Amino acid sequence: MAEDDFGLWERELDSGPPDDEAAGGRGMVVVAGLTATGCTAMIALGEVPLGTAGLVLSSIILLLWRIGM
């Protein structure tokens, strides 16, 4: 007898044991902090357009990284 589709669907959605999410979150915070520090230094050194562009671009990248794209 064929297995019902609901059982297959449940197995696909079951992620199994939880992943180690703390390491990925910690890495994201470190990357965000270093990027913000670097862009702030660029602004302080007089490269305002470059620093601002870096902050905007890094914010978009971190947002996409956070939502999983």
MARVEXVEX-438077 format. One record per atom (N, C-alpha, C, O, CB): residue number from 1; x, y, z; atom name; residue in three letters. Coordinates in steps of 0.05 Angstrom, whole numbers, plus 5000, padded with zeros to 4 digits. Glycine has a CB too. Example, Ala and Ser with C-alpha at 12.3 -4.5 7.8 and 13.67 -1.06 7.14 Angstrom:
<marnus>
> resi  c1  c2  c3  name  resn
> 1  5264  4886  5156  N  ALA
> 1  5246  4910  5156  CA  ALA
> 1  5264  4934  5156  C  ALA
> 1  5285  4934  5169  O  ALA
> 1  5226  4911  5181  CB  ALA
> 2  5257  4955  5142  N  SER
> 2  5273  4979  5143  CA  SER
> 2  5258  5001  5157  C  SER
> 2  5268  5023  5161  O  SER
> 2  5282  4988  5114  CB  SER
</marnus>
This chain:
<marnus>
> resi  c1  c2  c3  name  resn
> 1  5017  4977  5000  N  MET
> 1  5000  5000  5000  CA  MET
> 1  5018  5025  5000  C  MET
> 1  5038  5026  5014  O  MET
> 1  4981  5000  5024  CB  MET
> 2  5011  5044  4985  N  ALA
> 2  5026  5069  4982  CA  ALA
> 2  5023  5086  5008  C  ALA
> 2  5002  5087  5020  O  ALA
> 2  5018  5085  4958  CB  ALA
> 3  5045  5099  5015  N  GLU
> 3  5044  5117  5038  CA  GLU
> 3  5028  5142  5031  C  GLU
> 3  5030  5152  5008  O  GLU
> 3  5073  5124  5047  CB  GLU
> 4  5014  5152  5050  N  ASP
> 4  4998  5176  5044  CA  ASP
> 4  5015  5201  5041  C  ASP
> 4  5038  5201  5051  O  ASP
> 4  4977  5180  5066  CB  ASP
> 5  5006  5220  5027  N  ASP
> 5  5021  5244  5021  CA  ASP
> 5  5026  5261  5046  C  ASP
> 5  5046  5275  5048  O  ASP
> 5  5007  5261  5000  CB  ASP
> 6  5008  5259  5066  N  PHE
> 6  5012  5275  5090  CA  PHE
> 6  5037  5267  5105  C  PHE
> 6  5051  5284  5116  O  PHE
> 6  4987  5273  5108  CB  PHE
> 7  5042  5241  5106  N  GLY
> 7  5066  5232  5120  CA  GLY
> 7  5092  5241  5106  C  GLY
> 7  5111  5249  5119  O  GLY
> 7  5066  5201  5121  CB  GLY
> 8  5092  5241  5079  N  LEU
> 8  5115  5251  5064  CA  LEU
> 8  5118  5281  5069  C  LEU
> 8  5141  5291  5073  O  LEU
> 8  5111  5246  5034  CB  LEU
> 9  5096  5295  5070  N  TRP
> 9  5097  5324  5074  CA  TRP
> 9  5108  5331  5102  C  TRP
> 9  5123  5350  5105  O  TRP
> 9  5069  5336  5070  CB  TRP
> 10  5099  5316  5122  N  GLU
> 10  5109  5321  5149  CA  GLU
> 10  5139  5316  5151  C  GLU
> 10  5153  5331  5164  O  GLU
> 10  5094  5303  5169  CB  GLU
> 11  5149  5295  5137  N  ARG
> 11  5178  5290  5138  CA  ARG
> 11  5194  5312  5124  C  ARG
> 11  5216  5318  5133  O  ARG
> 11  5184  5263  5125  CB  ARG
> 12  5183  5323  5103  N  GLU
> 12  5197  5345  5089  CA  GLU
> 12  5199  5370  5106  C  GLU
> 12  5219  5384  5106  O  GLU
> 12  5183  5351  5063  CB  GLU
> 13  5178  5375  5122  N  LEU
> 13  5178  5399  5139  CA  LEU
> 13  5193  5395  5165  C  LEU
> 13  5201  5414  5178  O  LEU
> 13  5150  5407  5145  CB  LEU
> 14  5198  5370  5173  N  ASP
> 14  5212  5364  5198  CA  ASP
> 14  5242  5370  5193  C  ASP
> 14  5255  5356  5177  O  ASP
> 14  5208  5335  5207  CB  ASP
> 15  5252  5390  5206  N  SER
> 15  5280  5398  5202  CA  SER
> 15  5300  5381  5216  C  SER
> 15  5324  5383  5212  O  SER
> 15  5284  5427  5210  CB  SER
> 16  5290  5363  5233  N  GLY
> 16  5309  5346  5247  CA  GLY
> 16  5319  5360  5272  C  GLY
> 16  5306  5378  5283  O  GLY
> 16  5332  5336  5230  CB  GLY
> 17  5343  5353  5280  N  PRO
> 17  5355  5366  5304  CA  PRO
> 17  5361  5395  5297  C  PRO
> 17  5368  5402  5275  O  PRO
> 17  5381  5352  5313  CB  PRO
> 18  5357  5413  5317  N  PRO
> 18  5362  5441  5312  CA  PRO
> 18  5391  5447  5305  C  PRO
> 18  5409  5435  5317  O  PRO
> 18  5353  5458  5336  CB  PRO
> 19  5395  5465  5286  N  ASP
> 19  5422  5473  5278  CA  ASP
> 19  5434  5491  5300  C  ASP
> 19  5420  5501  5317  O  ASP
> 19  5422  5487  5251  CB  ASP
> 20  5460  5493  5298  N  ASP
> 20  5474  5511  5317  CA  ASP
> 20  5471  5540  5307  C  ASP
> 20  5489  5550  5293  O  ASP
> 20  5505  5503  5319  CB  ASP
> 21  5450  5552  5315  N  GLU
> 21  5443  5579  5305  CA  GLU
> 21  5459  5601  5319  C  GLU
> 21  5462  5623  5308  O  GLU
> 21  5413  5585  5308  CB  GLU
> 22  5469  5595  5343  N  ALA
> 22  5483  5616  5358  CA  ALA
> 22  5509  5625  5344  C  ALA
> 22  5515  5648  5345  O  ALA
> 22  5489  5605  5386  CB  ALA
> 23  5523  5606  5332  N  ALA
> 23  5548  5613  5319  CA  ALA
> 23  5543  5631  5295  C  ALA
> 23  5558  5650  5290  O  ALA
> 23  5563  5588  5310  CB  ALA
> 24  5523  5625  5279  N  GLY
> 24  5516  5642  5256  CA  GLY
> 24  5507  5669  5264  C  GLY
> 24  5514  5689  5251  O  GLY
> 24  5495  5628  5239  CB  GLY
> 25  5492  5671  5286  N  GLY
> 25  5483  5697  5295  CA  GLY
> 25  5505  5714  5306  C  GLY
> 25  5506  5738  5302  O  GLY
> 25  5461  5694  5316  CB  GLY
> 26  5524  5701  5320  N  ARG
> 26  5547  5715  5331  CA  ARG
> 26  5565  5725  5308  C  ARG
> 26  5575  5748  5309  O  ARG
> 26  5563  5696  5350  CB  ARG
> 27  5568  5709  5288  N  GLY
> 27  5584  5718  5265  CA  GLY
> 27  5572  5742  5250  C  GLY
> 27  5586  5760  5242  O  GLY
> 27  5587  5695  5245  CB  GLY
> 28  5545  5741  5248  N  MET
> 28  5532  5763  5235  CA  MET
> 28  5536  5789  5251  C  MET
> 28  5539  5811  5239  O  MET
> 28  5502  5757  5233  CB  MET
> 29  5535  5788  5277  N  VAL
> 29  5539  5812  5294  CA  VAL
> 29  5568  5822  5291  C  VAL
> 29  5572  5846  5290  O  VAL
> 29  5533  5805  5323  CB  VAL
> 30  5587  5804  5290  N  VAL
> 30  5615  5812  5286  CA  VAL
> 30  5619  5826  5259  C  VAL
> 30  5632  5847  5258  O  VAL
> 30  5634  5788  5289  CB  VAL
> 31  5609  5814  5238  N  VAL
> 31  5611  5825  5212  CA  VAL
> 31  5598  5853  5210  C  VAL
> 31  5609  5871  5199  O  VAL
> 31  5599  5807  5190  CB  VAL
> 32  5574  5855  5222  N  ALA
> 32  5560  5881  5222  CA  ALA
> 32  5576  5902  5237  C  ALA
> 32  5578  5925  5229  O  ALA
> 32  5532  5878  5234  CB  ALA
> 33  5587  5894  5260  N  GLY
> 33  5603  5913  5276  CA  GLY
> 33  5628  5923  5262  C  GLY
> 33  5634  5946  5262  O  GLY
> 33  5610  5901  5302  CB  GLY
> 34  5642  5904  5249  N  LEU
> 34  5667  5911  5235  CA  LEU
> 34  5660  5929  5211  C  LEU
> 34  5675  5948  5205  O  LEU
> 34  5682  5886  5226  CB  LEU
> 35  5639  5922  5197  N  THR
> 35  5632  5938  5173  CA  THR
> 35  5623  5966  5181  C  THR
> 35  5632  5986  5169  O  THR
> 35  5609  5925  5158  CB  THR
> 36  5607  5968  5202  N  ALA
> 36  5599  5995  5212  CA  ALA
> 36  5623  6011  5222  C  ALA
> 36  5624  6035  5217  O  ALA
> 36  5578  5992  5234  CB  ALA
> 37  5642  5998  5235  N  THR
> 37  5666  6012  5245  CA  THR
> 37  5682  6022  5221  C  THR
> 37  5692  6045  5221  O  THR
> 37  5682  5994  5263  CB  THR
> 38  5686  6005  5201  N  GLY
> 38  5701  6013  5178  CA  GLY
> 38  5688  6036  5163  C  GLY
> 38  5702  6055  5154  O  GLY
> 38  5705  5990  5159  CB  GLY
> 39  5662  6035  5159  N  CYS
> 39  5648  6056  5145  CA  CYS
> 39  5648  6082  5161  C  CYS
> 39  5650  6104  5149  O  CYS
> 39  5619  6048  5139  CB  CYS
> 40  5646  6080  5187  N  THR
> 40  5647  6104  5204  CA  THR
> 40  5675  6117  5203  C  THR
> 40  5677  6141  5203  O  THR
> 40  5640  6097  5233  CB  THR
> 41  5696  6100  5202  N  ALA
> 41  5723  6111  5199  CA  ALA
> 41  5726  6125  5172  C  ALA
> 41  5739  6146  5171  O  ALA
> 41  5743  6088  5202  CB  ALA
> 42  5715  6114  5151  N  MET
> 42  5716  6127  5125  CA  MET
> 42  5703  6155  5126  C  MET
> 42  5713  6174  5115  O  MET
> 42  5703  6109  5103  CB  MET
> 43  5680  6156  5139  N  ILE
> 43  5666  6182  5141  CA  ILE
> 43  5682  6201  5158  C  ILE
> 43  5684  6225  5151  O  ILE
> 43  5638  6178  5154  CB  ILE
> 44  5694  6192  5179  N  ALA
> 44  5711  6209  5196  CA  ALA
> 44  5736  6219  5182  C  ALA
> 44  5746  6241  5188  O  ALA
> 44  5718  6194  5222  CB  ALA
> 45  5746  6203  5163  N  LEU
> 45  5770  6211  5148  CA  LEU
> 45  5763  6229  5124  C  LEU
> 45  5781  6238  5110  O  LEU
> 45  5784  6186  5138  CB  LEU
> 46  5738  6236  5121  N  GLY
> 46  5730  6255  5100  CA  GLY
> 46  5719  6242  5075  C  GLY
> 46  5711  6256  5057  O  GLY
> 46  5754  6270  5092  CB  GLY
> 47  5717  6216  5074  N  GLU
> 47  5706  6202  5051  CA  GLU
> 47  5676  6196  5056  C  GLU
> 47  5668  6173  5059  O  GLU
> 47  5721  6175  5045  CB  GLU
> 48  5660  6218  5058  N  VAL
> 48  5632  6215  5066  CA  VAL
> 48  5616  6199  5046  C  VAL
> 48  5602  6181  5054  O  VAL
> 48  5620  6243  5069  CB  VAL
> 49  5618  6204  5019  N  PRO
> 49  5603  6188  5000  CA  PRO
> 49  5610  6159  5001  C  PRO
> 49  5592  6141  5000  O  PRO
> 49  5606  6199  4972  CB  PRO
> 50  5635  6153  5003  N  LEU
> 50  5644  6125  5004  CA  LEU
> 50  5635  6111  5030  C  LEU
> 50  5625  6088  5029  O  LEU
> 50  5675  6123  5002  CB  LEU
> 51  5637  6124  5052  N  GLY
> 51  5628  6113  5078  CA  GLY
> 51  5598  6108  5078  C  GLY
> 51  5588  6088  5088  O  GLY
> 51  5636  6131  5101  CB  GLY
> 52  5583  6128  5068  N  THR
> 52  5554  6126  5067  CA  THR
> 52  5546  6103  5048  C  THR
> 52  5528  6087  5055  O  THR
> 52  5541  6152  5058  CB  THR
> 53  5558  6101  5025  N  ALA
> 53  5552  6079  5007  CA  ALA
> 53  5558  6052  5019  C  ALA
> 53  5543  6033  5015  O  ALA
> 53  5568  6083  4980  CB  ALA
> 54  5580  6051  5034  N  GLY
> 54  5587  6026  5048  CA  GLY
> 54  5567  6018  5068  C  GLY
> 54  5559  5994  5071  O  GLY
> 54  5614  6028  5061  CB  GLY
> 55  5557  6037  5084  N  LEU
> 55  5537  6031  5104  CA  LEU
> 55  5511  6022  5091  C  LEU
> 55  5498  6003  5101  O  LEU
> 55  5532  6056  5121  CB  LEU
> 56  5502  6036  5070  N  VAL
> 56  5477  6028  5057  CA  VAL
> 56  5480  6000  5044  C  VAL
> 56  5462  5983  5048  O  VAL
> 56  5470  6048  5035  CB  VAL
> 57  5502  5995  5030  N  LEU
> 57  5506  5969  5017  CA  LEU
> 57  5508  5947  5038  C  LEU
> 57  5496  5925  5034  O  LEU
> 57  5531  5970  5000  CB  LEU
> 58  5523  5951  5059  N  SER
> 58  5525  5931  5080  CA  SER
> 58  5499  5925  5094  C  SER
> 58  5493  5903  5102  O  SER
> 58  5547  5938  5100  CB  SER
> 59  5483  5946  5097  N  SER
> 59  5456  5942  5110  CA  SER
> 59  5439  5925  5092  C  SER
> 59  5424  5907  5103  O  SER
> 59  5443  5969  5115  CB  SER
> 60  5439  5930  5066  N  ILE
> 60  5423  5913  5048  CA  ILE
> 60  5433  5884  5048  C  ILE
> 60  5417  5866  5049  O  ILE
> 60  5424  5924  5019  CB  ILE
> 61  5459  5880  5048  N  ILE
> 61  5470  5853  5048  CA  ILE
> 61  5463  5839  5074  C  ILE
> 61  5455  5816  5073  O  ILE
> 61  5501  5854  5044  CB  ILE
> 62  5466  5852  5097  N  LEU
> 62  5459  5840  5122  CA  LEU
> 62  5430  5834  5124  C  LEU
> 62  5422  5813  5136  O  LEU
> 62  5468  5857  5145  CB  LEU
> 63  5413  5851  5113  N  LEU
> 63  5384  5845  5114  CA  LEU
> 63  5378  5820  5097  C  LEU
> 63  5363  5803  5106  O  LEU
> 63  5368  5870  5102  CB  LEU
> 64  5389  5819  5073  N  LEU
> 64  5385  5795  5057  CA  LEU
> 64  5396  5770  5070  C  LEU
> 64  5384  5749  5068  O  LEU
> 64  5397  5799  5028  CB  LEU
> 65  5419  5772  5083  N  TRP
> 65  5431  5750  5097  CA  TRP
> 65  5413  5740  5120  C  TRP
> 65  5409  5717  5124  O  TRP
> 65  5460  5757  5107  CB  TRP
> 66  5402  5760  5134  N  ARG
> 66  5385  5753  5157  CA  ARG
> 66  5359  5739  5148  C  ARG
> 66  5350  5720  5162  O  ARG
> 66  5378  5779  5172  CB  ARG
> 67  5348  5747  5126  N  ILE
> 67  5323  5734  5117  CA  ILE
> 67  5328  5709  5101  C  ILE
> 67  5310  5695  5093  O  ILE
> 67  5306  5754  5101  CB  ILE
> 68  5354  5703  5096  N  GLY
> 68  5361  5677  5084  CA  GLY
> 68  5363  5677  5054  C  GLY
> 68  5361  5656  5042  O  GLY
> 68  5340  5658  5092  CB  GLY
> 69  5368  5699  5042  N  MET
> 69  5370  5700  5013  CA  MET
> 69  5399  5698  5007  C  MET
> 69  5406  5698  4983  O  MET
> 69  5358  5725  5001  CB  MET
</marnus>
